Amino acid sequence: MSNASVFSGRLEEFRLVELLQMMGLGANTGALHLHQDNGRTGLIFFEGGALVSANELDTEALTLGHVLQQLGLATGEQLNHAFQLQTQDPLGKRIGERLVDLGILSDDQLTQALKTQSLWTARELALWREGTYEFHAEERQPTDTSALRIDSTRVLMEVLRYEHEWESLYPVLPQGMRTRVTMTVEPPGEHPLLFHAAAWRVIARVNAHQTVRRIATALRLPEVDVARMIGPLVQEGLLVPVGGAGVPGLPEEAARLSMGNFDLFTLLISMEQEWLKKKTPADQLTALAGFINTTMQSLEQACQLNGLSLAPDTLSGILQREGLLGVDNYRFRVGQNRLDVDDFATHCRRALDGSARNSIGATKQFYERYGEVLERALAAAFQAINARVALPIERSQNQEAWEALFLTFRGEPSGTT
């Protein structure tokens, strides 16, 4: 199984808990895609059989913000502040990392919260009894997940325990944590209407927050604990389940920060057409520098469509992180997310004119050295954007299209052979 690129089936025949067991026993690395006929989608990543990430693509999916509040690690106000910082720098640090920088979380607390988010999401997905699954070997998260590994045995035990507990909760909370509840119009005739404090705190938040997950987040209690409190209130006739919240997609904040509006394919076509017009090494190197600027301009436009502001030092941050601030003794001039292409073009023509007087080999060496750095800078900008694309299939399509463009770049320029 570990050598198969894809295998698939139906959840009616092979439950998620059995798939999780197979992943662990086979020490598989890849992504398990889950789909329901109503459009709901789940995605679980594995590395060597260990679970490293689990997500549900739904507007009411469990988010890191939910987990942090339910565990009492952060408040709604603190999360809103971190989100506002994120809207000013959507390609910078993620919200969890910003909370660490603000001193609200420690690195260990963030790691544990991310692992909790994956574990709680996996147990919710394990309740699906119909739909399809596909496993794509070697498909990985675009970010480093080495610190987020959860042993397969721990995942299995948690899923089995949760499934057992939900057998009694499912009749009263049929949509799991997404179940919407409302207060009954008329109280049950013989109910004493006496409540312990915990039950009253739940009832008091039903109208404002509606779903089990949102009520739990408002109470700053783990959602399974709140589900245990809501279940009896439904059985007593005080609360009524009225369906499930959410539709396929991303939670509101994640959707706003996603790069779904980034029109990569139009950008790539314009780059390829422009590249084919360039015939000399100097013109081609200058074009690569210009493509970095064009990419940043397209990114700014995509951010504006989402109501985001791209931080003016985003490009310099990417170049610094990748060690691509210059080549040899030359340093790129960077300001407001743009390279100074004119300065770079002048440098290239001056250097290449000198190389041409010496040897063709020197010209080729200069071109290859500078071209490699510019390609890496362009690729780093792309990867920073693509990592913010939510849907794996879109990320994969973007990657394929990007790699095809780079094959065009790597043809020999005139005058270097």
N, C-alpha and C positions, 0 to 999 in steps of 0.2 A: 504493500500500500504506500509506503514512503516514497517509492519511485514513480507513482502515478501522478501525472500532471493534474488530472481532474477526476474525481469520482462523484457520483450524485445519487439521489434517491428521494424517497418521500418520508416525512416524519411519522406518517401513520404506520409505516413498516419498521422504521428504525428511529427510536426516540433520541433526543439530544443527549440524555444521560449515557446511552450506549455509544454514541459518537465520541463523547468526551473520554470514555474509557478506552476506546480504540486509539484516540490521539495519544493518550498517555502510554499505552502499551507499545505503540509503534514509534514512539519518540518523534512524532511528526512535526514538521515546520511548515506553516502555511496558513491559509485563511479559510474558515468555514462560513459560507454564505447561507443564510436562512431566508426563505421567502414564504409569505402567506398570500392567498388569493386576493385578499383585500388590500394588498400593497405594502403591508408591514414587512420590514426587513431587519434582520439581525446579522451581525458580523463578529466572529470570534477569531482572534489570531493566536497561533501557537508557535513556540520555539522549543524544539527538542521535546515535545510532548507537554510542556508546561504552558498554561494559559498566561498570556501577557496583555491581552486587551479584549474587552467585550463591549459592543455598542449596539444600541437599537436606534435605527433611523426613524424617529417618530417625534412629533412636536412635544409630546409629553414624556420623552425618554428620561431616564435617570441621568442627571448631569453631575459634574464635580461640585457645582454649587449646592445642589440638593444634599449631597453626601456630607460636605463640610458643615452645613447647617444642622443636619440631623445628628451628626457626631459632636456638635457643640464646639467645632474648631474655628468657625468664622461666623460672623453675623451677616445678615442681608445687606446692611450698610457698608460693611467692609468689602463684600463681593461687588457691590455696585461701584464702589470707588475703583477697585481693580479693573472692572469692566470699562469704566470711563478712560482709564489709562490705556487699555487695550485698543479702544477706538481711535486713539491718537497715534498708535504704533502697532497696527494689526499684524505686521510681519516680525515684530520683536518678540519679547518673552511672552509665554502663555500666562493665563490668569493665575494658575497655581504658582508659577515661578515669581510672578509679581507679588503674590501674598507672602512668599518667602522673603523677598527683598524688603517688603514693608514691615517685616518682623512679626507678622500675624501667624505664620506657620514656620515650623522647622522643616528642613529637608526630609527628615524621617516622617514627619506628620503628613507631608504632601505625598510621599511615596505610599504610605499606608492608605491614605484617602483614595488615591488612584487605583490601588489594588482592591479596595473595598468596592469602588464603583464597578470595576470589572466583575467581581465576584457576585455582587447583587444583581447585576444585569444578566449574567449567565444563568442564575437561578430563575429569573423571570422568563428568559427565553426557553428554559427547560420545561416550562408549563405549556408550551405550544404543542398541540396534539395533531395538527394538520399543517400541510405545507411541503415545501421542497428544501433540499439542502444540496450544496455543491462544495466540495473541498478543492481548493487550488493550492497545490504544493508550491512551496517557496515564495508565495506572495507574502510580503512583509509590510509592517507599518512603516510610514515614511520617517518616523522619529525613533530614537534609541529607546528600546523597551527592556534592556537587560536587567534593570533594577525592579521591574514589575512582574517578574515571573512568579506564578502561583502553582505550586505542585499539583499535579493532576489528581492525586489522592484527596487532597484537601478540597478541591473543587467538587469532586464526586460526592464526598461526604456532605458537603453543604447543600448540593443540589438534591440529594436524596432526602435529607432532613426537611428541606423546604417543600419538596413535593408532598411528603407525608403530612406536614402541617397544613398545607393548602387544601388537602382533601376536605377538611371541615369548613374552610373559609370560602372555597370556590362557590358553593351555592348562594352565599350572601354577598360576595364580592367577585362577580363573574369575570370582570375585566382586570383582575389583579390590582396592582397599585394605581392603575389608570382609572379604576372604577369611580364614577361620580356618584356622590350621595347627596340627598337633600333631606331636610327635616320633614316629617310627616305633617300633613295639614291638620289632622286631628290626633291627639294622643290616644293611645290604647285605653279603652274604658276602665280597665281594672289596674292599670299601672300606677304604683304609688307616687311616681314622679319624684322619687328621692334618688339622688345620684352621688356617687363618691367624686372627689375633686377631679380625678383624672378624666372620668367620663364627661364631666361638665366642661372641662377645658376642650375636649374634642368637639362636643356639641356646639360650643360657642364659636368654633371656627369653621363650621360646615358651610354656612352661607357665603363666607368670604373666600374660601379656598377650594371647596367642592370635592377634589379628588383625594384619595388616600395619601398619595405622595405629597401633594401640596399641603395638606393638613399636617402631615408628619414634619415637613420642613418648617412650617410656621411654629410648631410645638418644640422644634429642635430635639426630636426623638427619632430613633431608627424606625423606618417605615413599617417593618414587620411588627414592631411592638404596637404601633398605632393601628395596624390592621387587626391585631388581636383585640384591641379595645373597640374598634368600630363594628366588628363582626357581631358581638352580642347585642349592640344597640340596634342593628338591623333586625336581628332575630326577635327582639322585644317589640319591634314595630315603631321605634322612635325615629329611625332613619330609614330611608328608602333608596336602594340603588337605582339609578336612572340612566344606565348605559356607561359607555367609556369615553374618555376625553382623548384628544389627539388624533392626528392624521399623519400619513407617511411624510417624512421630511425631517428637518432639523429643529431642535428647540430654538426659540426666538433669538436668544443671544448668540448661539452658535451660527445660526443662519446669517445673522448680520455680519459676523466676522469671517464667514466663509468666502472664498474667492470664486464662487460659482459664476459671478458676472465677468470674470476675466476672459476676454475673447482671444484665446490662445491661437486658434487656427487662422484668424485674420492676420494676427501679428506674424505668424510664421510665413504665410504666403507673401506678405509685404517684404519680409527679410530676404526670402529666397529670390524674389524678383530683383531686389536691390543688389544682392550679392552677384547675380549673373552679369550685372553691368560693370562690375569692377574687374579690371584686367591687370593692374600692376600690384606688386606686393604692398606698396605704401597705401594705395587706395583700399585694398582688401583689409589691411590692419585697421585703417581708419573706419571702415565700414563696421568691423566687429565692435569697435568702441562705440560707434553710433547705435548699434543694435542694443547695447546695454542701456543707453538712454531711452531708446524707443520702448524697451521692455518696462522701464520704470515709469514712463509716461502712460503706457497702457494700464499699468497697475494703479496709478493715481486715479485714472478715470473709473476703473472698477471699484475702487474704494469710495469714490464720490457717490456712485450709484447706491452704495450701501450706507451712505451717511457717515463714512469714516474719513479720517484725515491721516494721510501717510506722513509719518515722522520725517522731517527734512534730512535726518542723518541715517535713514534706512540703508541706502546704498553703501555709505562709508562703513556702516556697521557690518554689512555682509562681507565686504572686501577685507576688512580687518579680521573678522572671524575666520576667514579662509586663508589669511596670509597672502592676499593678492593686491596689496596697496601699490605695487610697482614691479618693475623688472630691472635687474642690475642696478644701475645708479639712477634710473628714472623713476619718479614717483608720480602717480596719477594725481591730477588736480580734481578734487571732488567737492561739489557744493550743491545743495538743494537737490540731491538725488540725481545729479548729472555729472558725467565726466566732462572735462574740458577737452572736447574733441579737437578743436583748433590747435591747442597746445600740443596734443599728442601727435597730430598730423605733421606739425612742424618738426617735432623730434624725429619722427619716422623718416621724413624726406631727407633731413640732414644726415641721419645715420646711414640710410640706404644709399645716398649719393656717395658717401665715403666708402661704403662697402663695395659699391659697383666699381670704383676705381681700383680696389684691391683684388677682389675675386668674386666670381659668381657664388662660390661656396660660402663666403662670408655673408652674402645677401640671404642665402637660403637659411643659414644658421640664425641670423637675426629674425627672419620671418617666423621660423619655427618656434623660437624662444618666446617671442612676443605673442604670437598667435596662440600658443598653448595657454599662456596666462589669461588672455582675453576670453578664450573659450571657457576656461574654468570659471572666470568671473561671471560670464553670461549664464553658464550652467548653474552656478550657485544662486543667482537671482531667480532662475526658473525653479529650482528645487525649493527655495524658500516660499515661493508662491504655491507650487503644486502640493506641498505638505499641508496647506490650508484648504485644499479641495476635499470636501467631505466624502464623496462617493468613490470607492476604490476603482470602479470601472472607468470613471472619468480620469482619475489619476493615471491609470494604466494607459489609456488612450493618449493623454497628454504626453506621457513619457515616450511612447512610440513615435509620435509626430515630432517631438523635439529631437530624438536621436536621428531620425531621418534627415532633418535639416543639417545636423552636424556632419553627416556624410557628405553633404554638398560643400560645406566649408572646407573639408579636408582634401579636396582636389588640389593638385599642384597649381600654384599661381604662376602667371607668366614671368619669365625672367629669373626663375630660381633653379632651373634644371641645367 
